[in-house]
């Protein structure tokens, strides 16, 4: 899980790429609502579609939780519209 600050109405694109193996990754974005927040899989404000691309326009300025979950979940690369690329293992 990663914490991301998203300004109001800013477009966000997050792409998850499988680096090796045959994985089925899920990607979700959860809004914090300014406090501790608990939710189940599928209850995020944005869920990635086929191909691991999550695209949304942020609602209000807030910290959001980016979650990559499994069925299973080893290595994935994450890239955002800002051009930042991170490799997670």
Secondary structure as a PSIPRED ss2 file (coil, helix, strand):
# PSIPRED VFORMAT (PSIPRED V4.0)

   1 X C   1.000  0.000  0.000
   2 X E   0.000  0.000  1.000
   3 X E   0.000  0.000  1.000
   4 X E   0.000  0.000  1.000
   5 X E   0.000  0.000  1.000
   6 X E   0.000  0.000  1.000
   7 X C   1.000  0.000  0.000
   8 X C   1.000  0.000  0.000
   9 X C   1.000  0.000  0.000
  10 X C   1.000  0.000  0.000
  11 X E   0.000  0.000  1.000
  12 X E   0.000  0.000  1.000
  13 X E   0.000  0.000  1.000
  14 X E   0.000  0.000  1.000
  15 X E   0.000  0.000  1.000
  16 X E   0.000  0.000  1.000
  17 X E   0.000  0.000  1.000
  18 X E   0.000  0.000  1.000
  19 X C   1.000  0.000  0.000
  20 X C   1.000  0.000  0.000
  21 X C   1.000  0.000  0.000
  22 X C   1.000  0.000  0.000
  23 X C   1.000  0.000  0.000
  24 X C   1.000  0.000  0.000
  25 X C   1.000  0.000  0.000
  26 X E   0.000  0.000  1.000
  27 X E   0.000  0.000  1.000
  28 X E   0.000  0.000  1.000
  29 X E   0.000  0.000  1.000
  30 X E   0.000  0.000  1.000
  31 X E   0.000  0.000  1.000
  32 X C   1.000  0.000  0.000
  33 X C   1.000  0.000  0.000
  34 X C   1.000  0.000  0.000
  35 X C   1.000  0.000  0.000
  36 X C   1.000  0.000  0.000
  37 X C   1.000  0.000  0.000
  38 X C   1.000  0.000  0.000
  39 X C   1.000  0.000  0.000
  40 X C   1.000  0.000  0.000
  41 X C   1.000  0.000  0.000
  42 X C   1.000  0.000  0.000
  43 X C   1.000  0.000  0.000
  44 X C   1.000  0.000  0.000
  45 X C   1.000  0.000  0.000
  46 X E   0.000  0.000  1.000
  47 X E   0.000  0.000  1.000
  48 X C   1.000  0.000  0.000
  49 X C   1.000  0.000  0.000
  50 X H   0.000  1.000  0.000
  51 X H   0.000  1.000  0.000
  52 X H   0.000  1.000  0.000
  53 X E   0.000  0.000  1.000
  54 X E   0.000  0.000  1.000
  55 X E   0.000  0.000  1.000
  56 X E   0.000  0.000  1.000
  57 X E   0.000  0.000  1.000
  58 X C   1.000  0.000  0.000
  59 X C   1.000  0.000  0.000
  60 X C   1.000  0.000  0.000
  61 X C   1.000  0.000  0.000
  62 X E   0.000  0.000  1.000
  63 X E   0.000  0.000  1.000
  64 X E   0.000  0.000  1.000
  65 X E   0.000  0.000  1.000
  66 X E   0.000  0.000  1.000
  67 X E   0.000  0.000  1.000
  68 X E   0.000  0.000  1.000
  69 X E   0.000  0.000  1.000
  70 X C   1.000  0.000  0.000
  71 X C   1.000  0.000  0.000
  72 X C   1.000  0.000  0.000
  73 X C   1.000  0.000  0.000
  74 X C   1.000  0.000  0.000
  75 X C   1.000  0.000  0.000
  76 X E   0.000  0.000  1.000
  77 X E   0.000  0.000  1.000
  78 X E   0.000  0.000  1.000
  79 X E   0.000  0.000  1.000
  80 X E   0.000  0.000  1.000
  81 X C   1.000  0.000  0.000
  82 X C   1.000  0.000  0.000
  83 X C   1.000  0.000  0.000
  84 X C   1.000  0.000  0.000
  85 X E   0.000  0.000  1.000
  86 X E   0.000  0.000  1.000
  87 X E   0.000  0.000  1.000
  88 X E   0.000  0.000  1.000
  89 X C   1.000  0.000  0.000
